[in-house]
Amino acid sequence: METNKNEKWWIDFFKGDFTEVVLNQQAAETVRFMQQTGQLLPGMRVFDQCCGKGYLAHELDLAGLAVTGIDISEPYIDYARTRLASPRAEFVLGDAETFLRPAQYDISINWNTSFGYHEDDEQNERMLVPYSKNLKQNGQFFFSTMNPLFINKHFQRYIVKQVPSGDSTIITIRESWIEDGMMKSDWLIVYPDGHRETAFGQTKLYSVEQFRSLFQRHGLQVEQVYGDIARSPYDEDHPSMILYGHKV
């Protein structure tokens, strides 16, 4: 599959309906996980870094929290503003690496693998600057990304899925490989009407120990690590790395 592997590949990747198919949203279940893991109280302010179409922000809003979601995708922010905005939910079009409102939020969230898009570690670490600076002292953070232990054990070069769509199905084909410490994938989606979309994505694979070190440099203390939103242990048989902790 030929895809556009440009430097800012995520701008092309996160557009249209593509991520509706390739991402498992589970927004309501994710908020329940956060309520069980940390302390989410009505009135708390949440910074949702890389909010996408705003599904998670919307569920947090329904739980009584005030949310600021930021994303670089104009179609996604337009969707969120049109469909999901409320007096408690604000959606900002902008760069999540540079959006600063120092010490304004009780909770910082970076969800659904919105980190590690660059091969260079320093570039990746820029995302943690607003993630930490926007958080109040002793504020909580939730962070989810890929689990390299799971990938190493259960790696599949080709994955084909059928996603229900009305009376028909959408077919997704993903070809993946590991290169320079990154999980790289070419995606093909075939819609019921025959329309096809392709995209390229890559994510740097960090260990828990590496993340602990990265986070500590920004005053963030990792306290819990889970393998999924069911609060399963972080090990080679659960697909996610979910970090929870506080700003110290």
C-alpha positions in Angstrom: 0.0 0.0 0.0 1.4 3.4 -1.0 0.7 6.1 1.6 1.8 9.7 2.2 4.6 9.4 4.8 5.1 13.1 5.3 6.7 14.6 8.4 3.4 15.6 9.9 1.5 12.5 8.9 -1.1 12.9 11.7 -2.6 15.9 9.9 -3.7 13.6 7.0 -4.4 10.7 9.3 -6.8 12.5 11.6 -9.3 13.8 9.1 -12.7 12.7 7.8 -14.2 9.5 9.1 -11.0 7.5 9.1 -10.5 7.4 12.9 -14.2 6.6 13.4 -13.2 3.2 12.0 -9.6 2.6 13.3 -10.0 3.9 16.8 -11.9 2.2 19.6 -13.5 5.2 21.3 -15.1 3.6 24.4 -15.6 7.1 25.8 -18.2 6.3 28.5 -16.2 3.2 29.6 -13.0 5.3 29.7 -14.7 7.9 32.0 -15.8 5.1 34.3 -12.3 3.8 34.4 -11.0 7.3 35.4 -13.7 7.6 38.1 -12.6 4.2 39.5 -8.9 5.0 39.3 -8.7 8.7 40.4 -11.0 11.4 41.7 -13.3 13.0 39.2 -15.6 15.5 40.9 -18.2 17.8 39.3 -16.7 21.2 38.7 -13.1 20.0 38.2 -11.3 21.4 35.1 -9.9 19.0 32.6 -7.3 19.6 29.8 -8.0 17.0 27.0 -4.8 17.1 24.9 -5.5 15.9 21.3 -9.2 15.6 21.9 -10.2 14.4 18.4 -13.9 14.8 17.8 -14.5 15.4 21.4 -16.2 12.1 22.5 -14.2 11.7 25.7 -14.6 15.4 26.5 -18.3 15.1 26.0 -18.6 12.2 28.5 -16.5 14.2 31.0 -18.9 17.1 30.4 -21.9 14.8 31.1 -20.2 13.8 34.4 -20.1 17.4 35.4 -16.5 18.4 34.7 -15.4 21.4 32.7 -13.3 20.4 29.8 -11.0 22.2 27.3 -10.2 20.0 24.3 -7.5 20.9 21.8 -6.8 19.3 18.5 -4.9 20.3 15.3 -7.6 18.8 13.0 -10.0 21.5 11.9 -12.7 19.0 10.8 -12.6 17.3 14.2 -12.9 20.6 16.1 -15.7 21.8 13.8 -17.5 18.5 14.6 -17.0 18.9 18.4 -18.1 22.5 18.4 -21.2 21.8 16.3 -22.3 18.6 18.0 -20.8 18.4 21.5 -20.1 21.9 22.7 -21.8 23.1 26.0 -21.2 25.7 28.7 -18.8 23.2 30.3 -17.1 21.9 27.1 -14.7 24.2 25.1 -13.0 23.0 21.9 -9.9 24.8 20.7 -8.3 24.4 17.2 -4.5 24.5 17.8 -1.2 22.8 18.4 -1.3 20.6 21.5 2.4 21.0 21.9 2.2 24.7 22.5 -1.2 25.4 24.1 -0.5 26.9 27.5 -2.8 27.9 30.3 -0.4 27.3 33.2 -1.9 25.7 36.4 -5.5 26.1 35.2 -6.5 22.4 35.3 -7.2 19.8 37.9 -6.7 16.9 35.4 -4.6 16.4 32.2 -5.5 13.7 29.7 -3.6 12.4 26.7 -5.6 9.5 25.4 -5.7 7.0 22.5 -1.9 7.1 21.7 -1.6 10.8 21.1 2.2 10.8 21.9 5.3 9.5 20.2 4.7 10.5 16.6 8.3 11.5 16.0 11.4 9.3 15.8 13.3 12.0 17.9 12.7 11.8 21.6 13.1 15.5 22.2 10.4 16.3 19.7 8.1 13.8 21.4 8.8 15.2 24.8 7.5 18.6 23.8 4.0 17.3 24.2 4.6 16.9 27.9 5.3 20.6 28.4 1.7 21.8 28.3 0.5 18.5 29.6 2.4 19.3 32.8 2.4 23.1 32.9 -1.4 23.4 32.4 -1.9 21.1 35.4 -2.3 22.5 39.0 0.1 21.3 41.7 -1.1 17.8 42.9 -3.3 17.6 39.8 -4.1 14.2 38.3 -3.1 12.9 34.9 -4.3 10.0 32.7 -2.2 8.8 29.8 -2.7 5.9 27.4 -0.5 4.5 24.6 0.6 1.3 23.0 2.0 -1.6 25.2 5.3 -2.7 23.7 5.3 -5.9 25.7 1.9 -6.9 24.1 3.2 -5.9 20.6 6.4 -8.0 21.0 4.4 -11.1 22.0 1.3 -10.8 19.8 2.7 -8.9 16.8 0.7 -9.5 13.5 2.0 -8.0 10.3 -1.4 -8.0 8.7 -4.7 -7.4 10.4 -8.0 -7.4 8.6 -11.2 -6.4 10.3 -14.9 -6.0 9.3 -16.6 -3.1 11.0 -20.5 -3.0 10.9 -21.9 0.0 9.0 -25.6 0.0 8.7 -26.7 -3.0 6.7 -23.2 -3.5 5.4 -19.6 -3.6 6.6 -16.4 -1.5 6.3 -13.2 -3.5 5.7 -10.0 -2.3 7.3 -6.6 -3.7 6.3 -3.5 -2.8 8.4 0.0 -3.7 7.5 2.5 -3.0 10.3 6.2 -3.3 11.0 8.7 -2.3 13.7 11.5 0.0 12.5 13.9 2.2 14.5 11.9 1.6 17.7 8.6 2.6 16.2 5.4 0.8 15.3 4.7 1.8 11.7 1.5 1.0 9.9 -0.1 1.4 6.4 -3.9 1.5 6.5 -6.5 0.7 3.8 -10.2 1.2 4.5 -12.8 0.0 1.9 -16.3 1.4 2.4 -19.5 -0.3 1.3 -19.8 2.0 -1.8 -16.3 1.0 -2.9 -14.6 4.2 -1.8 -11.1 3.6 -0.4 -8.9 5.6 1.9 -5.3 5.0 2.8 -3.2 6.4 5.6 0.2 6.0 7.3 0.8 6.2 11.0 3.8 5.7 13.4 4.3 5.6 17.1 7.5 5.4 19.2 7.4 2.5 21.5 8.5 3.5 25.1 8.8 1.2 28.1 7.2 2.0 31.4 10.6 2.9 32.8 11.3 5.3 30.0 7.9 7.0 30.6 8.6 7.3 34.3 11.8 9.1 33.5 10.2 11.4 30.9 7.3 12.2 33.2 9.6 12.9 36.2 11.5 15.5 34.2 8.2 17.4 34.0 7.2 17.0 37.6 4.8 14.1 37.0 4.8 11.1 39.2 3.5 7.8 37.7 1.6 5.9 40.5 -0.4 3.3 38.7 0.0 1.4 35.4 -2.8 -0.7 33.8 -3.1 -2.8 30.7 -6.6 -1.7 29.7 -9.6 0.3 31.0 -10.9 -2.8 32.8 -7.9 -2.1 35.2 -6.2 -5.3 34.1 -2.5 -5.6 35.0 0.1 -4.1 32.7 1.7 -7.2 31.1 2.4 -8.8 27.8 -1.2 -10.1 27.4 -3.0 -6.7 27.7 -2.8 -4.2 24.8 -2.5 -0.8 26.4 -0.2 1.1 28.7 -2.3 3.4 30.9 -0.4 5.7 33.3 -2.1 7.5 36.2 -0.5 9.8 38.7 -0.1 13.3 40.1 1.9 16.4 39.5 4.4 16.8 42.4 
